[in-house]
Amino acid sequence: MKWTGKIRRYLYEELYKSCGSYGSPTFTNKAKVEFCKRMKEELPKKFKSFEVKTYKAIQNQIDWGVQRKQSTINSRGFVYNYILNRAAALECGVLKSKDLPEMLLASDPE
């Protein structure tokens, strides 16, 4: 099973419970790694057919959702991940609307 909206929302709900919003002082690199390692164990238990090989795969999803600077994306796959993770992070309160970029240029170099 791949990442779904339900899995992403669960991930960001748990992140919000652990760290609060993106600007929270508890959202340190160490806290993020610990959280991702915990989610690596928890997600496959909650979503039976979901597999994740490393905690860094989870960290990548979170980075798409909460990174501060992102103005240009040159890959359709990256645009897809960016939009879905931003939406889940915003929906769950990890991000606020003020954290969204004013503009995003998405282009396909092909």
LOPASE-164100 format. One record per residue (C-alpha): z negated, y, x; residue number from 1. Coordinates in nm, 4 decimals. Layout:
+----------+----------+----------+-----+
|        Z |        Y |        X |   k |
+----------+----------+----------+-----+
|        Z |        Y |        X | NUM |
...
+----------+----------+----------+-----+
***
This chain:
+----------+----------+----------+-----+
|        Z |        Y |        X |   k |
+----------+----------+----------+-----+
|   0.0000 |   0.0000 |   0.0000 |   1 |
|   0.0836 |   0.3477 |   0.1202 |   2 |
|  -0.1071 |   0.6714 |   0.0793 |   3 |
|  -0.1211 |   0.7654 |  -0.2886 |   4 |
|  -0.2510 |   1.0700 |  -0.4720 |   5 |
|  -0.5559 |   0.8720 |  -0.5789 |   6 |
|  -0.6375 |   0.7727 |  -0.2199 |   7 |
|  -0.5820 |   1.1275 |  -0.0921 |   8 |
|  -0.8018 |   1.2771 |  -0.3640 |   9 |
|  -1.0765 |   1.0272 |  -0.2851 |  10 |
|  -1.0492 |   1.1110 |   0.0864 |  11 |
|  -1.0785 |   1.4861 |   0.0243 |  12 |
|  -1.3565 |   1.4437 |  -0.2333 |  13 |
|  -1.5553 |   1.2504 |   0.0257 |  14 |
|  -1.4713 |   1.5088 |   0.2909 |  15 |
|  -1.5962 |   1.7839 |   0.0603 |  16 |
|  -1.9202 |   1.5929 |  -0.0029 |  17 |
|  -1.9659 |   1.5480 |   0.3740 |  18 |
|  -1.8602 |   1.8853 |   0.5090 |  19 |
|  -1.7927 |   2.1229 |   0.2239 |  20 |
|  -1.5015 |   2.3603 |   0.2410 |  21 |
|  -1.2672 |   2.3937 |   0.5356 |  22 |
|  -1.4523 |   2.6925 |   0.6785 |  23 |
|  -1.7843 |   2.5072 |   0.6814 |  24 |
|  -1.9710 |   2.5134 |   1.0144 |  25 |
|  -2.0306 |   2.1384 |   0.9754 |  26 |
|  -1.6553 |   2.0726 |   1.0010 |  27 |
|  -1.6654 |   2.0156 |   1.3771 |  28 |
|  -1.4390 |   1.7806 |   1.5717 |  29 |
|  -1.7277 |   1.5381 |   1.6181 |  30 |
|  -1.8056 |   1.5400 |   1.2445 |  31 |
|  -1.4381 |   1.4895 |   1.1633 |  32 |
|  -1.4079 |   1.1880 |   1.3944 |  33 |
|  -1.7256 |   1.0319 |   1.2507 |  34 |
|  -1.6009 |   1.0933 |   0.8983 |  35 |
|  -1.2588 |   0.9414 |   0.9761 |  36 |
|  -1.4162 |   0.6323 |   1.1298 |  37 |
|  -1.6318 |   0.5871 |   0.8191 |  38 |
|  -1.3289 |   0.6309 |   0.5920 |  39 |
|  -1.1319 |   0.3756 |   0.7977 |  40 |
|  -1.3896 |   0.1181 |   0.6879 |  41 |
|  -1.4441 |   0.2489 |   0.3348 |  42 |
|  -1.0890 |   0.3088 |   0.2077 |  43 |
|  -0.9693 |  -0.0550 |   0.2315 |  44 |
|  -1.2830 |  -0.1666 |   0.0458 |  45 |
|  -1.2291 |   0.0836 |  -0.2349 |  46 |
|  -0.8506 |   0.0429 |  -0.2524 |  47 |
|  -0.7990 |  -0.3293 |  -0.2003 |  48 |
|  -0.4343 |  -0.3319 |  -0.0937 |  49 |
|  -0.4653 |  -0.0251 |   0.1307 |  50 |
|  -0.4715 |  -0.0768 |   0.5066 |  51 |
|  -0.5252 |   0.1756 |   0.7812 |  52 |
|  -0.5021 |   0.0676 |   1.1448 |  53 |
|  -0.6902 |   0.3475 |   1.3191 |  54 |
|  -0.9178 |   0.6325 |   1.2237 |  55 |
|  -0.6570 |   0.8653 |   1.3738 |  56 |
|  -0.4224 |   0.7864 |   1.0845 |  57 |
|  -0.6862 |   0.9304 |   0.8536 |  58 |
|  -0.7405 |   1.2227 |   1.0872 |  59 |
|  -0.3648 |   1.2952 |   1.0729 |  60 |
|  -0.3755 |   1.3091 |   0.6930 |  61 |
|  -0.6692 |   1.5502 |   0.7024 |  62 |
|  -0.4981 |   1.7645 |   0.9648 |  63 |
|  -0.1977 |   1.8012 |   0.7335 |  64 |
|  -0.4321 |   1.9100 |   0.4575 |  65 |
|  -0.6503 |   2.1615 |   0.6367 |  66 |
|  -0.4788 |   2.2927 |   0.9475 |  67 |
|  -0.4887 |   2.6719 |   0.9632 |  68 |
|  -0.1499 |   2.7464 |   1.1191 |  69 |
|   0.1625 |   2.5944 |   0.9754 |  70 |
|   0.4590 |   2.8140 |   0.9112 |  71 |
|   0.7623 |   2.5974 |   0.9894 |  72 |
|   0.8199 |   2.2270 |   0.9302 |  73 |
|   1.1417 |   2.0635 |   1.0476 |  74 |
|   1.1129 |   1.7177 |   0.8934 |  75 |
|   1.1299 |   1.6060 |   0.5316 |  76 |
|   0.8569 |   1.3487 |   0.5959 |  77 |
|   0.6292 |   1.6160 |   0.7366 |  78 |
|   0.6985 |   1.8450 |   0.4394 |  79 |
|   0.6075 |   1.5591 |   0.2061 |  80 |
|   0.2773 |   1.4914 |   0.3867 |  81 |
|   0.1970 |   1.8615 |   0.4127 |  82 |
|   0.2458 |   1.9274 |   0.0415 |  83 |
|   0.0591 |   1.6211 |  -0.0846 |  84 |
|  -0.2359 |   1.6672 |   0.1502 |  85 |
|  -0.2594 |   2.0430 |   0.0849 |  86 |
|  -0.2566 |   1.9785 |  -0.2889 |  87 |
|  -0.5330 |   1.7176 |  -0.2648 |  88 |
|  -0.7447 |   1.9366 |  -0.0340 |  89 |
|  -0.7031 |   2.2336 |  -0.2676 |  90 |
|  -0.7740 |   2.0253 |  -0.5783 |  91 |
|  -1.0962 |   1.8858 |  -0.4292 |  92 |
|  -1.2280 |   2.2201 |  -0.3039 |  93 |
|  -1.1884 |   2.1552 |   0.0684 |  94 |
|  -0.9419 |   2.4460 |   0.0753 |  95 |
|  -0.9413 |   2.7657 |  -0.1263 |  96 |
|  -0.6269 |   2.9482 |  -0.2297 |  97 |
|  -0.6938 |   3.2051 |   0.0445 |  98 |
|  -0.6495 |   2.9213 |   0.2992 |  99 |
|  -0.2898 |   2.8596 |   0.1929 | 100 |
|  -0.0109 |   3.0182 |   0.3977 | 101 |
|   0.1603 |   3.3215 |   0.2528 | 102 |
|   0.4946 |   3.1673 |   0.3348 | 103 |
|   0.6249 |   2.8293 |   0.4499 | 104 |
|   0.9734 |   2.7695 |   0.5824 | 105 |
|   1.0816 |   2.4090 |   0.5429 | 106 |
|   1.4173 |   2.3214 |   0.6926 | 107 |
|   1.6025 |   2.0047 |   0.7713 | 108 |
|   1.7770 |   2.0272 |   1.1125 | 109 |
|   2.0371 |   1.7683 |   1.0067 | 110 |
+----------+----------+----------+-----+
***
